[in-house]
Amino acid sequence: MENCLRTRRKDLALTTQAVVIGAGPTGLTAALALSASGVEVAIAAPPYDAARLATDRRTTALLPGSIELLKNLGVWETCHQHGAPLAGVRIVDDRGGLLRAPEVLFSAQEVGLACFGVNIPNAALNAALHAKVSTAERLHWVPTSAVVAVEPGDDRVAVSLAEGHCLKGALAVAADGRASLARRAAGIATRAWSYGQTAIATTFLHARAHAFITTELHRRAGPLTTVPLPGDSSSLVWVEEPSVAAHLAALDKAGFLAELATRLQGLLGALSDVGPVAAYPLSGLSASCLAQNRIALVGETAHVLPPIGAQGLNLGLRDAAMLAECVAAAHARGEDIGGRTTLKAYHGARAADVLSRTLSVDLLNRSLLDDFLPVQALRGLGLHLLANVTPVRRMLMRGGLEVPGRLPRLMRPAMPPQRAGRLPLSP
Ligand SMILES: Cc1cc2nc3c(=O)[nH]c(=O)nc-3n(C[C@H](O)[C@H](O)[C@H](O)COP(=O)(O)OP(=O)(O)OC[C@H]3O[C@@H](n4cnc5c(N)ncnc54)[C@H](O)[C@@H]3O)c2cc1C
């Protein structure tokens, strides 16, 4: 990386304006958004490892605001070609219960849009983020095996690295994931829970075209979702009980494809070329506040959701964009970018969105697992309404795309939103 602040001296203290801890997709986006807002940023994280990042088997369905953010940060132009637009979402009740609900198709065209978003492999997104970070102004990567301590003070927060160096800034951005050390240093409490489910993620080829439709099979053990990728390929997120998921992950490719074909019941025709299979135990986490003591939380340090409805990273990218906006405003006014006023503005701007997504995704996931007949009757009634009453379906689609509170400026389109007709794959 060109922008690495490399040093061999032990116990060196470096001062900057903001220190981002962790270089997952949310941390990198936060660093780019902050530097684009005129702030000097250091990223404290393990060095870029292209081979390790390529082992991330997941894809992310990016919603329109996230795509605008990546366009505005100059990231989209180097990764959009790996993505496929999502023109519709089909929900199929596959719980096999007494009250089987009708299939529902949410079509982007029905609400005047070309697509709901774009599905992109995490490996391609992360590579594009790293490429941009390596050339961005005001941005320095300080490679470390790990951040080992974070100590907030009156006017600075100190971030200590395993190699003995210390980075000091007015603000630390905690992007070090669900087990965040920086969140603990901020004194922010969390509520965490487990779902007793594991998600299997991989990609595969199929003989029948996906027609850019995502299909969610709502099953007793959790959703099984196929999400379009370019050509006749799709990504898969298949949620199962942990023991079943372990069995599936251990199958050879032919065995896995046979199991998948049984579940998909011909939906995508003959299946082939399954990629490496990765398993992700599912859990939830919610932080009691989003910023405190010069430390702001973004992404999974603040909220962990099950992969239903493609919300997790989209929520994290909204954190990153809004934090940059609050920091830029404080910076422009000559105020302390890590001070109470800035952190309060960030928390206030993000709390409603984070809470409402966490609750709704949790409720949706639990409603699949619950065998209580009235719960299933309510689910079925909801799906009946969505299948048969167009205004209700349109209202839900518009609601799903809307963000409670203010959408960060970096997520707003420079041009009016694209209308139905052309799929937005160009940068
Ligand atoms: C199967 C699956 C499918 C998903 N699909 C979608 C989807 O379609 N749409 C969507 O929006 N979301 C989706 N998600 C959620 C999404 O993948 C996550 O929200 C996202 O990856 C979280 O990114 P992050 O940067 O917040 O955290 P992470 O990716 O966990 O990054 C944290 C980083 O911090 C580093 N770190 C940790 N500790 C330290 C330390 N002490 N010092 C320095 N660095 C440290 C780690 O090495 C890591 O690089 C999915 C999740 C799963 C499991």
The ligand as a Tripos MOL2 file, in Angstrom:
@<TRIPOS>MOLECULE
LIG
   53    58     1     0     0
SMALL
NO_CHARGES

@<TRIPOS>ATOM
      1 C1        -23.8490  -15.0860    5.2130 C.3       1 LIG1
      2 C2        -23.9430  -13.5780    5.3260 C.ar      1 LIG1
      3 C3        -24.5070  -12.8390    4.2900 C.ar      1 LIG1
      4 C4        -24.6060  -11.4470    4.4020 C.ar      1 LIG1
      5 N1        -25.2060  -10.7310    3.3770 N.ar      1 LIG1
      6 C5        -25.3740   -9.3940    3.5040 C.ar      1 LIG1
      7 C6        -26.0480   -8.6240    2.4750 C.ar      1 LIG1
      8 O1        -26.4970   -9.1480    1.4430 O.2       1 LIG1
      9 N2        -26.1930   -7.2780    2.6600 N.ar      1 LIG1
     10 C7        -25.7160   -6.6530    3.7840 C.ar      1 LIG1
     11 O2        -25.8830   -5.4300    3.8960 O.2       1 LIG1
     12 N3        -25.0510   -7.3420    4.7560 N.ar      1 LIG1
     13 C8        -24.8730   -8.6890    4.6510 C.ar      1 LIG1
     14 N4        -24.2330   -9.3950    5.6330 N.ar      1 LIG1
     15 C9        -23.6290   -8.6550    6.7720 C.3       1 LIG1
     16 C10       -22.2410   -8.1230    6.4150 C.3       1 LIG1
     17 O3        -21.4440   -9.1500    5.8630 O.3       1 LIG1
     18 C11       -21.5690   -7.5340    7.6630 C.3       1 LIG1
     19 O4        -22.4250   -6.5280    8.1660 O.3       1 LIG1
     20 C12       -20.2240   -6.8830    7.3430 C.3       1 LIG1
     21 O5        -19.3220   -7.7980    6.7920 O.3       1 LIG1
     22 C13       -19.6210   -6.2990    8.6060 C.3       1 LIG1
     23 O6        -18.5000   -5.5210    8.2650 O.3       1 LIG1
     24 P1        -17.6910   -4.7110    9.3630 P.3       1 LIG1
     25 O7        -16.6250   -3.9690    8.6300 O.co2     1 LIG1
     26 O8        -18.6070   -3.9600   10.2470 O.co2     1 LIG1
     27 O9        -17.0600   -5.8560   10.3020 O.3       1 LIG1
     28 P2        -15.9130   -6.9200    9.9610 P.3       1 LIG1
     29 O10       -15.9860   -7.3260    8.5450 O.co2     1 LIG1
     30 O11       -16.0340   -7.9740   11.0210 O.co2     1 LIG1
     31 O12       -14.5590   -6.1150   10.1330 O.3       1 LIG1
     32 C14       -13.9100   -5.9350   11.3770 C.3       1 LIG1
     33 C15       -12.4100   -5.8040   11.1120 C.3       1 LIG1
     34 O13       -11.7650   -5.4080   12.3030 O.3       1 LIG1
     35 C16       -10.5550   -6.1380   12.4080 C.3       1 LIG1
     36 N5        -10.1730   -6.1930   13.8210 N.ar      1 LIG1
     37 C17       -10.7690   -6.8800   14.8310 C.ar      1 LIG1
     38 N6        -10.1250   -6.6780   15.9910 N.ar      1 LIG1
     39 C18        -9.0790   -5.8490   15.7200 C.ar      1 LIG1
     40 C19        -8.0320   -5.2760   16.5150 C.ar      1 LIG1
     41 N7         -7.9300   -5.5030   17.8140 N.pl3     1 LIG1
     42 N8         -7.1390   -4.4690   15.8860 N.ar      1 LIG1
     43 C20        -7.2270   -4.1910   14.5550 C.ar      1 LIG1
     44 N9         -8.1990   -4.7050   13.7550 N.ar      1 LIG1
     45 C21        -9.1190   -5.5210   14.3340 C.ar      1 LIG1
     46 C22       -10.8520   -7.5120   11.7940 C.3       1 LIG1
     47 O14        -9.6780   -8.1300   11.3600 O.3       1 LIG1
     48 C23       -11.7850   -7.1170   10.6370 C.3       1 LIG1
     49 O15       -11.0510   -6.8780    9.4690 O.3       1 LIG1
     50 C24       -24.1130  -10.7840    5.5670 C.ar      1 LIG1
     51 C25       -23.5360  -11.5350    6.6030 C.ar      1 LIG1
     52 C26       -23.4700  -12.9160    6.5020 C.ar      1 LIG1
     53 C27       -22.8740  -13.7160    7.6460 C.3       1 LIG1
@<TRIPOS>BOND
     1     1     2 1
     2     2     3 ar
     3     2    52 ar
     4     3     4 ar
     5     4     5 ar
     6     4    50 ar
     7     5     6 ar
     8     6     7 ar
     9     6    13 1
    10     7     8 2
    11     7     9 ar
    12     9    10 ar
    13    10    11 2
    14    10    12 ar
    15    12    13 ar
    16    13    14 ar
    17    14    15 1
    18    14    50 ar
    19    15    16 1
    20    16    17 1
    21    16    18 1
    22    18    19 1
    23    18    20 1
    24    20    21 1
    25    20    22 1
    26    22    23 1
    27    23    24 1
    28    24    25 2
    29    24    26 1
    30    24    27 1
    31    27    28 1
    32    28    29 2
    33    28    30 1
    34    28    31 1
    35    31    32 1
    36    32    33 1
    37    33    34 1
    38    33    48 1
    39    34    35 1
    40    35    36 1
    41    35    46 1
    42    36    37 ar
    43    36    45 ar
    44    37    38 ar
    45    38    39 ar
    46    39    40 ar
    47    39    45 ar
    48    40    41 1
    49    40    42 ar
    50    42    43 ar
    51    43    44 ar
    52    44    45 ar
    53    46    47 1
    54    46    48 1
    55    48    49 1
    56    50    51 ar
    57    51    52 ar
    58    52    53 1
@<TRIPOS>SUBSTRUCTURE
     1 LIG1         1 GROUP 0 **** ****
